Amino acid sequence: MNPTIIDIPGIGPAAAEALAEHSIKTVTSLASASVEKVSAVPGFSDARAAKDISAATELLPAPDETPAENDTARSKEKKDTKG
């Protein structure tokens, strides 16, 4: 399942709408946006922009993984750390 922008902690419907008004509508578009572009959105400081860009990047699968492979890798990591 592809994450949506409101899957990012701290981004609710109002923040998502503000981002969309600045053409940032997907996790991918947020992950690839600059701090300057995101901090131009009302309610987004430089610090919040950097944090949300980082969070969006973490939600995306690695370039050489499909989403299903990413989920499998995460499941394996959880099993490996349980002991």
C-alpha positions as CSV (number, residue, x, y, z in Angstrom):
1,M,0.0,0.0,0.0
2,N,1.4,3.4,-0.9
3,P,1.6,5.9,1.9
4,T,-0.4,9.1,1.7
5,I,0.9,12.5,2.9
6,I,-1.3,12.3,6.0
7,D,0.6,9.1,7.0
8,I,3.4,11.4,8.0
9,P,3.2,12.2,11.8
10,G,2.1,15.8,12.4
11,I,0.5,16.2,9.0
12,G,-3.3,16.2,9.2
13,P,-5.9,17.3,6.7
14,A,-5.3,21.0,7.2
15,A,-1.5,20.7,6.7
16,A,-2.1,18.4,3.7
17,E,-4.4,21.0,2.2
18,A,-1.9,23.8,2.7
19,L,0.8,21.7,1.1
20,A,-1.5,20.8,-1.8
21,E,-2.1,24.5,-2.5
22,H,1.7,24.7,-3.1
23,S,1.6,21.6,-5.4
24,I,2.9,19.2,-2.8
25,K,0.2,16.5,-2.9
26,T,2.1,13.2,-2.4
27,V,4.7,11.7,-0.2
28,T,7.0,11.5,-3.2
29,S,6.5,15.2,-4.0
30,L,7.2,16.1,-0.4
31,A,10.3,13.9,-0.2
32,S,11.7,15.6,-3.3
33,A,10.8,19.1,-2.3
34,S,13.4,21.6,-0.9
35,V,13.2,23.0,2.6
36,E,12.7,26.4,1.0
37,K,9.7,25.3,-1.0
38,V,8.0,23.6,2.0
39,S,8.8,26.4,4.4
40,A,7.0,28.8,2.0
41,V,3.8,26.9,3.0
42,P,2.0,28.7,5.8
43,G,2.6,26.8,9.1
44,F,5.8,25.2,8.0
45,S,9.1,26.6,9.5
46,D,12.5,25.6,8.1
47,A,12.8,23.0,11.0
48,R,9.3,21.5,10.4
49,A,9.9,21.4,6.6
50,A,13.2,19.5,7.1
51,K,11.6,17.1,9.6
52,D,8.6,16.4,7.3
53,I,10.8,16.0,4.2
54,S,12.9,13.5,6.1
55,A,9.8,11.6,7.3
56,A,8.4,11.5,3.8
57,T,11.7,10.1,2.5
58,E,11.6,7.4,5.1
59,L,8.1,6.3,4.1
60,L,9.2,5.7,0.5
61,P,10.7,2.3,-0.5
62,A,14.4,2.2,-1.3
63,P,15.0,2.8,-5.0
64,D,15.9,-0.9,-5.6
65,E,12.9,-2.2,-3.7
66,T,9.2,-2.6,-4.5
67,P,6.8,-1.7,-1.7
68,A,6.1,-5.4,-1.1
69,E,9.8,-6.1,-0.8
70,N,10.2,-3.2,1.6
71,D,7.4,-4.6,3.8
72,T,9.1,-8.0,3.8
73,A,12.4,-6.5,4.8
74,R,10.8,-4.6,7.6
75,S,9.1,-7.8,8.9
76,K,12.4,-9.6,8.8
77,E,14.2,-6.8,10.7
78,K,11.5,-7.0,13.4
79,K,12.0,-10.7,13.8
80,D,15.8,-10.4,13.9
81,T,15.6,-7.8,16.7
82,K,13.2,-9.8,18.9
83,G,15.9,-12.2,19.8
